[in-house]
């Protein structure tokens, strides 16, 4: 399926305009994933309290990307 020509032009302009900032964002995201979640240093009791306050507990338990999204409000 091909995009309408106007939508394709707008999409291309957005990609060009956001290339630098998106590249920086992806670099930060990769760095955060390498560091791992900040909660890793918490004791079990403190982790339980942290998880209890979060809406997506299952996702947080093992997903570093979710940690990054919550930390940076993405």
FENWOHU-V542846 format. One record per pair of residues at least 4 apart in sequence whose ideal C-beta (glycine too) atoms are under 6 Angstrom apart, sorted by the first residue. I is the first residue (numbers start at 1). J is the second residue. If there is no record, write none. Layout:
# FENWOHU-V542846
i: <I,I>
j: <J,J>
This chain:
# FENWOHU-V542846
i: <3,3,13,14,18,32,33,36,36,37,37,39,39,42,42,51,54,56,59,59,60,69>
j: <7,8,17,18,22,68,64,40,64,64,67,47,50,46,47,57,60,60,63,66,66,74>
